[in-house]
Amino acid sequence: MSGEQCLRKWNKLVQKYNEVEDNNKRTGRANKDWKYMDSIAECMGDSPNVNPAYTFDTLSSSPSPSACSLETTNDDNEDVTSDDDQNKDVKKPVTRKQKRKSNLSASEMLSFLKDYSEKREKAEEKKVELLREMPEEKPQFFSQFLEVMKKKQLTMRELLLMFVRALC
């Protein structure tokens, strides 16, 4: 096994670990279990890749003044110090409920439902019509069936007679 293969395997294990961790942290989901969870947790520990020390709020469309002040400037090579006001803006991860995206607009959905109900009504009408016609067609069907059977019987009789005459 090469070093590159080993690295890829490790990255896949970490990815699976993160997936299970994220799932188990979310509410409303069943906890996932993974047989390597404890082993990878020992190796990862409190790695910032898994459990970041700080997270920033990304819900607002424009950066807040405190978020801008956290950026470092390379002109003066000064370290940015944080005061109590800046620490208030650092927040824990916020889980947002994701809205279900609809591919159809309301009018498209209504027209679809209307068309669907019309098609169902037509299909039901056809079924009812066929059920009404069945008792009327039943005697006609059986009479045609009897005629066919009689013709077959006659031909069978004729064949038997011809066979018997040929033998004699």
C-alpha positions in Angstrom: 0.0 0.0 0.0 1.5 3.3 -1.1 1.6 6.5 1.0 -0.9 8.1 -1.4 -3.4 5.2 -0.9 -2.9 5.4 2.8 -3.6 9.1 2.8 -6.8 8.6 0.7 -8.0 5.9 3.1 -7.4 8.2 6.1 -9.3 11.1 4.4 -12.2 8.8 3.7 -12.3 7.6 7.3 -12.2 11.2 8.5 -14.9 12.2 6.0 -17.1 9.3 7.3 -16.4 10.3 10.9 -17.4 13.9 10.2 -20.6 12.7 8.5 -21.6 10.6 11.5 -20.7 13.3 14.0 -22.7 16.0 12.0 -25.7 13.6 11.8 -25.6 12.8 15.5 -25.4 16.5 16.4 -28.5 17.4 14.5 -31.9 17.2 16.2 -34.7 15.2 14.7 -32.4 12.5 13.2 -31.7 9.1 14.4 -28.2 8.6 15.7 -25.8 6.8 13.3 -23.5 4.1 14.6 -20.2 3.3 13.0 -17.8 0.5 14.1 -14.7 2.7 13.7 -16.2 5.8 15.5 -14.4 5.3 18.8 -11.1 4.5 17.2 -11.2 7.6 14.9 -12.4 9.8 17.8 -9.3 8.8 19.8 -7.1 9.7 16.9 -8.9 12.9 16.1 -9.5 14.1 19.6 -10.4 17.8 19.7 -9.0 18.5 16.3 -10.1 21.9 14.9 -11.1 20.1 11.7 -13.8 18.2 13.6 -14.7 20.6 16.4 -13.8 24.2 15.4 -12.9 26.5 18.3 -14.8 29.4 16.8 -17.4 29.8 14.2 -18.7 33.0 12.6 -22.3 33.9 11.8 -22.8 33.8 8.0 -26.5 34.6 8.0 -26.1 38.3 7.4 -25.5 39.4 3.8 -23.1 42.3 4.8 -20.2 41.8 7.1 -20.6 43.2 10.6 -18.1 45.8 11.8 -16.8 43.3 14.4 -16.2 40.7 11.6 -14.3 43.3 9.6 -12.2 44.2 12.6 -11.1 40.6 13.0 -9.3 40.7 9.6 -5.6 41.4 9.9 -3.9 44.0 7.9 -0.5 43.3 6.4 0.4 47.0 6.0 1.4 47.6 9.6 2.0 43.9 10.6 0.0 44.6 13.7 -1.8 41.9 15.6 -5.4 42.5 16.1 -6.5 42.3 19.7 -10.0 41.3 20.6 -12.0 43.0 23.2 -15.2 42.0 24.9 -17.4 43.4 22.2 -15.8 41.3 19.5 -16.1 38.1 21.6 -19.9 38.6 21.7 -20.1 38.3 17.9 -18.3 35.0 17.9 -21.1 32.5 18.0 -21.6 28.7 18.2 -22.8 27.0 15.1 -26.4 27.7 14.4 -28.5 24.9 12.8 -31.0 26.3 10.4 -34.0 24.5 9.2 -33.8 24.0 5.5 -36.9 24.9 3.5 -38.0 22.3 1.1 -37.6 23.6 -2.4 -40.5 23.2 -4.7 -39.8 22.8 -8.4 -43.4 23.7 -9.3 -45.1 27.0 -8.8 -48.6 27.0 -7.2 -50.4 27.6 -10.5 -48.5 24.8 -12.2 -49.4 22.5 -9.3 -53.0 23.5 -9.5 -53.2 22.9 -13.2 -51.5 19.5 -12.8 -54.0 18.5 -10.1 -56.9 19.6 -12.3 -55.6 17.6 -15.3 -55.0 14.6 -13.1 -58.4 14.6 -11.6 -60.0 15.0 -15.1 -58.1 12.0 -16.4 -59.1 10.0 -13.4 -62.8 10.9 -13.9 -62.6 9.9 -17.6 -61.0 6.6 -16.7 -63.7 5.9 -14.1 -66.4 6.7 -16.7 -64.9 4.3 -19.2 -64.8 1.5 -16.5 -68.5 2.1 -15.6 -69.4 2.1 -19.3 -67.6 -1.2 -19.9 -69.3 -2.7 -16.8 -72.7 -1.7 -18.2 -71.9 -3.2 -21.6 -70.7 -6.5 -20.3 -74.2 -8.0 -19.4 -75.4 -6.9 -22.8 -72.5 -8.5 -24.7 -72.3 -11.6 -22.6 -75.2 -13.6 -24.4 -73.8 -12.5 -27.7 -70.3 -13.7 -26.8 -71.6 -17.1 -25.7 -73.7 -17.6 -28.8 -70.7 -16.9 -31.0 -68.6 -19.2 -28.9 -71.2 -22.0 -29.3 -71.3 -21.5 -33.1 -67.5 -21.9 -33.3 -67.6 -25.0 -31.1 -70.3 -26.5 -33.3 -68.2 -25.9 -36.4 -65.2 -27.5 -34.8 -67.3 -30.5 -33.8 -68.6 -30.9 -37.3 -65.1 -30.8 -38.8 -64.0 -33.3 -36.2 -66.9 -35.6 -37.1 -66.1 -35.3 -40.8 -62.4 -36.1 -40.1 -63.3 -39.2 -38.1 -65.7 -40.4 -40.9 -63.0 -39.8 -43.5 -60.5 -41.7 -41.4 -62.8 -44.6 -40.8 -63.7 -44.9 -44.5 -60.0 -44.8 -45.4 -59.4 -47.7 -43.0 -62.2 -49.9 -44.3 
